[in-house]
Amino acid sequence: GEQRKLDAMRHLEMQHRDLHIQIDAKELEFKLVVLVREQATAEFHRLDRWIHTSM
């Protein structure tokens, strides 16, 4: 029974690690999306100002 317990523990640890990797990836993805959105917004405002000043 001891070996089975060890195997179960190892299995849980692996699942736990996979979960953490997925969470980290999601977090990174979210930060990237926010960053890109902020840059796009800034770019849009800059273009907007440029259009208004050249008209």
DSSP file (Angstrom, degrees, kcal/mol; ACC not computed):
  #  RESIDUE AA STRUCTURE BP1 BP2  ACC     N-H-->O    O-->H-N    N-H-->O    O-->H-N    TCO  KAPPA ALPHA  PHI   PSI    X-CA   Y-CA   Z-CA
    1    1 A G     >        0   0    0      0, 0.0     4,-1.9     0, 0.0     5,-0.1   0.000 360.0 360.0 360.0 -26.1    0.0    0.0    0.0
    2    2 A E  H  >  +     0   0    0      1,-0.2     4,-2.1     2,-0.2     5,-0.1   0.906 360.0  49.4 -63.5 -42.5    3.0    2.3    0.6
    3    3 A Q  H  > S+     0   0    0      1,-0.2     4,-2.6     2,-0.2    -1,-0.2   0.887 109.1  52.6 -64.7 -39.1    4.0    2.3   -3.0
    4    4 A R  H  > S+     0   0    0      1,-0.2     4,-2.5     2,-0.2    -1,-0.2   0.900 108.3  51.2 -62.5 -40.1    0.5    3.1   -4.2
    5    5 A K  H  X S+     0   0    0     -4,-1.9     4,-2.4     2,-0.2    -1,-0.2   0.909 110.4  48.8 -63.3 -42.5    0.4    6.1   -1.8
    6    6 A L  H  X S+     0   0    0     -4,-2.1     4,-2.6     2,-0.2    -2,-0.2   0.910 111.1  49.8 -63.7 -43.0    3.7    7.3   -3.2
    7    7 A D  H  X S+     0   0    0     -4,-2.6     4,-2.5     1,-0.2    -2,-0.2   0.908 110.6  50.0 -62.2 -42.2    2.4    7.0   -6.7
    8    8 A A  H  X S+     0   0    0     -4,-2.5     4,-2.4     2,-0.2    -1,-0.2   0.912 111.3  49.0 -63.2 -42.6   -0.8    8.9   -5.8
    9    9 A M  H  X S+     0   0    0     -4,-2.4     4,-2.5     2,-0.2    -2,-0.2   0.925 111.6  48.6 -61.7 -45.5    1.3   11.7   -4.2
   10   10 A R  H  X S+     0   0    0     -4,-2.6     4,-2.2     1,-0.2    -2,-0.2   0.903 110.9  51.1 -62.0 -41.3    3.5   11.9   -7.3
   11   11 A H  H  X S+     0   0    0     -4,-2.5     4,-2.2     1,-0.2    -1,-0.2   0.916 110.5  48.5 -62.5 -44.3    0.5   12.0   -9.5
   12   12 A L  H  X S+     0   0    0     -4,-2.4     4,-2.6     1,-0.2    -2,-0.2   0.902 109.7  52.6 -62.5 -42.0   -1.1   14.8   -7.5
   13   13 A E  H  X S+     0   0    0     -4,-2.5     4,-2.4     1,-0.2    -1,-0.2   0.898 109.1  49.5 -61.6 -41.1    2.2   16.8   -7.5
   14   14 A M  H  X S+     0   0    0     -4,-2.2     4,-2.5     2,-0.2    -1,-0.2   0.913 111.9  47.6 -65.6 -42.5    2.4   16.5  -11.3
   15   15 A Q  H  X S+     0   0    0     -4,-2.2     4,-2.4     1,-0.2    -2,-0.2   0.907 111.5  52.0 -62.7 -41.0   -1.2   17.7  -11.7
   16   16 A H  H  X S+     0   0    0     -4,-2.6     4,-2.1     1,-0.2    -2,-0.2   0.912 110.1  47.8 -61.1 -44.7   -0.5   20.5   -9.3
   17   17 A R  H  X S+     0   0    0     -4,-2.4     4,-2.3     2,-0.2    -1,-0.2   0.909 110.7  51.4 -64.6 -42.8    2.5   21.6  -11.3
   18   18 A D  H  X S+     0   0    0     -4,-2.5     4,-2.4     1,-0.2    -1,-0.2   0.903 108.7  52.1 -59.9 -41.5    0.6   21.5  -14.6
   19   19 A L  H  X S+     0   0    0     -4,-2.4     4,-2.6     1,-0.2    -1,-0.2   0.913 109.0  49.6 -61.7 -43.8   -2.1   23.6  -13.0
   20   20 A H  H  X S+     0   0    0     -4,-2.1     4,-2.8     1,-0.2    -1,-0.2   0.895 109.6  51.0 -62.9 -40.7    0.4   26.2  -11.9
   21   21 A I  H  X S+     0   0    0     -4,-2.3     4,-2.3     2,-0.2    -1,-0.2   0.912 111.5  48.1 -63.3 -42.2    1.9   26.3  -15.4
   22   22 A Q  H  X S+     0   0    0     -4,-2.4     4,-2.4     2,-0.2    -2,-0.2   0.914 112.3  48.7 -63.9 -43.3   -1.5   26.8  -16.9
   23   23 A I  H  X S+     0   0    0     -4,-2.6     4,-2.6     2,-0.2    -2,-0.2   0.919 111.4  49.7 -63.7 -44.0   -2.3   29.6  -14.4
   24   24 A D  H  X S+     0   0    0     -4,-2.8     4,-2.5     1,-0.2    -1,-0.2   0.910 111.2  49.5 -60.1 -42.9    1.0   31.3  -15.1
   25   25 A A  H  X S+     0   0    0     -4,-2.3     4,-2.6     2,-0.2    -1,-0.2   0.912 111.2  49.1 -63.5 -42.9    0.4   31.1  -18.8
   26   26 A K  H  X S+     0   0    0     -4,-2.4     4,-2.6     2,-0.2    -2,-0.2   0.919 111.7  49.3 -61.6 -44.0   -3.1   32.6  -18.4
   27   27 A E  H  X S+     0   0    0     -4,-2.6     4,-2.4     2,-0.2    -2,-0.2   0.912 112.3  47.6 -62.2 -43.4   -1.7   35.4  -16.2
   28   28 A L  H  X S+     0   0    0     -4,-2.5     4,-2.4     2,-0.2    -1,-0.2   0.912 111.5  50.7 -63.6 -43.5    1.0   36.2  -18.8
   29   29 A E  H  X S+     0   0    0     -4,-2.6     4,-2.5     1,-0.2    -2,-0.2   0.917 110.4  49.9 -59.9 -44.8   -1.6   36.1  -21.6
   30   30 A F  H  X S+     0   0    0     -4,-2.6     4,-2.4     1,-0.2    -2,-0.2   0.915 110.4  49.2 -62.1 -44.8   -3.8   38.5  -19.6
   31   31 A K  H  X S+     0   0    0     -4,-2.4     4,-2.5     1,-0.2    -1,-0.2   0.893 111.7  50.0 -62.5 -39.9   -0.9   40.9  -19.0
   32   32 A L  H  X S+     0   0    0     -4,-2.4     4,-3.0     2,-0.2     5,-0.2   0.921 109.6  50.3 -63.8 -44.5    0.0   40.9  -22.7
   33   33 A V  H  X S+     0   0    0     -4,-2.5     4,-2.5     1,-0.2    -2,-0.2   0.921 112.5  47.2 -60.2 -44.8   -3.5   41.6  -23.7
   34   34 A V  H  X S+     0   0    0     -4,-2.4     4,-2.5     2,-0.2    -1,-0.2   0.921 112.9  49.2 -62.5 -44.5   -3.7   44.5  -21.3
   35   35 A L  H  X S+     0   0    0     -4,-2.5     4,-2.4     2,-0.2    -2,-0.2   0.936 112.8  46.3 -60.7 -48.7   -0.4   45.8  -22.5
   36   36 A V  H  X S+     0   0    0     -4,-3.0     4,-2.7     1,-0.2    -1,-0.2   0.898 112.4  51.2 -61.7 -41.5   -1.3   45.6  -26.2
   37   37 A R  H  X S+     0   0    0     -4,-2.5     4,-2.4    -5,-0.2    -1,-0.2   0.914 110.2  48.9 -63.9 -42.6   -4.7   47.2  -25.5
   38   38 A E  H  X S+     0   0    0     -4,-2.5     4,-2.4     2,-0.2    -2,-0.2   0.913 113.2  47.2 -63.3 -42.6   -3.0   50.1  -23.7
   39   39 A Q  H  X S+     0   0    0     -4,-2.4     4,-2.6     2,-0.2    -2,-0.2   0.910 112.0  49.9 -65.7 -41.8   -0.5   50.6  -26.5
   40   40 A A  H  X S+     0   0    0     -4,-2.7     4,-2.5     2,-0.2    -2,-0.2   0.901 111.3  49.5 -63.3 -41.2   -3.3   50.4  -29.2
   41   41 A T  H  X S+     0   0    0     -4,-2.4     4,-2.4     2,-0.2    -2,-0.2   0.924 111.8  47.8 -63.7 -44.9   -5.3   53.0  -27.2
   42   42 A A  H  X S+     0   0    0     -4,-2.4     4,-2.1     1,-0.2    -2,-0.2   0.912 112.8  49.2 -61.4 -43.2   -2.4   55.3  -26.9
   43   43 A E  H  X S+     0   0    0     -4,-2.6     4,-2.5     1,-0.2    -1,-0.2   0.901 110.0  51.6 -62.4 -42.6   -1.6   54.9  -30.6
   44   44 A F  H  X S+     0   0    0     -4,-2.5     4,-2.7     1,-0.2    -2,-0.2   0.915 109.9  48.4 -62.1 -45.0   -5.2   55.6  -31.5
   45   45 A H  H  X S+     0   0    0     -4,-2.4     4,-2.6     2,-0.2    -1,-0.2   0.881 110.6  51.8 -63.4 -38.0   -5.3   58.8  -29.4
   46   46 A R  H  X S+     0   0    0     -4,-2.1     4,-2.4     2,-0.2    -2,-0.2   0.926 112.0  45.4 -65.4 -44.3   -2.1   60.0  -31.0
   47   47 A L  H  X S+     0   0    0     -4,-2.5     4,-2.8     2,-0.2    -2,-0.2   0.908 111.3  54.3 -62.3 -42.5   -3.5   59.4  -34.5
   48   48 A D  H  X S+     0   0    0     -4,-2.7     4,-2.2     1,-0.2    -2,-0.2   0.927 110.5  44.9 -58.2 -47.9   -6.7   61.1  -33.5
   49   49 A R  H  X S+     0   0    0     -4,-2.6     4,-2.4     1,-0.2    -1,-0.2   0.914 112.4  52.5 -62.0 -43.1   -4.8   64.2  -32.4
   50   50 A W  H  X S+     0   0    0     -4,-2.4     4,-1.7     1,-0.2    -2,-0.2   0.901 109.4  48.7 -61.4 -42.3   -2.6   64.2  -35.5
   51   51 A I  H  X S+     0   0    0     -4,-2.8     4,-0.9     1,-0.2    -1,-0.2   0.918 112.4  48.7 -63.8 -43.5   -5.7   64.0  -37.7
   52   52 A H  H  < S+     0   0    0     -4,-2.2     3,-0.2     1,-0.2    -2,-0.2   0.859 112.0  48.2 -66.4 -35.5   -7.3   66.9  -35.8
   53   53 A T  H  < S+     0   0    0     -4,-2.4    -1,-0.2     1,-0.2    -2,-0.2   0.793 112.1  48.5 -77.4 -26.1   -4.2   69.1  -36.0
   54   54 A S  H  <        0   0    0     -4,-1.7    -1,-0.2     1,-0.2    -2,-0.2   0.578 360.0 360.0 -91.0  -7.3   -3.7   68.5  -39.7
   55   55 A M     <        0   0    0     -4,-0.9    -1,-0.2    -3,-0.2    -2,-0.1   0.466 360.0 360.0 -83.1 360.0   -7.3   69.3  -40.8
